[in-house]
């Protein structure tokens, strides 16, 4: 449910959050869920 609402976050904000995050596991988990849910903007953050 949390990831479903992530589509509402502005791309600039999501990019900033990913850059500030120091946890590699958290970033990897984000991309796993982005791929699983075919999140269109996930390609922007890679």
N, C-alpha and C positions, 0 to 999 in steps of 0.2 A: 504494500500500500504506500509506503514511503516513496519508493522509486516512481510510482505512477504520478505523484504530484511534482516530481522533479522536472517534468516537462514544462511546468509553469514558471520556472526560474529563468530569468533573463540570461542569455548566453554570456554576457559580459560578467555578470555576477558569478555564474558557475565557473567560468574560467578563472576568476580571481580566487574563488574558494579552492579550486584544485591546485592552483599555484601555491597558496598559503598552507595547504595541508602537507604535513611532514610524514604522514603515515603512508608508506608504500602499499600496505595491505588495504587501506581504505581506498586508495586510488585504483588499485587493481579490482577491488570489489565493485567500484563504480562502473568500470569498463566492462566487467563481466555482465552486470545487470543491464548496461546500455546495449550490449550486443544481444543479450537474451530477449530484450523487449524491442529490439530494432529501433532504438532511440536515434532519430535522424541527426540530431546535433552532436552525437557522441563522436562522430568523425572530426568535428571541429576541434575538439579538445586533445586529440592525439598528436 
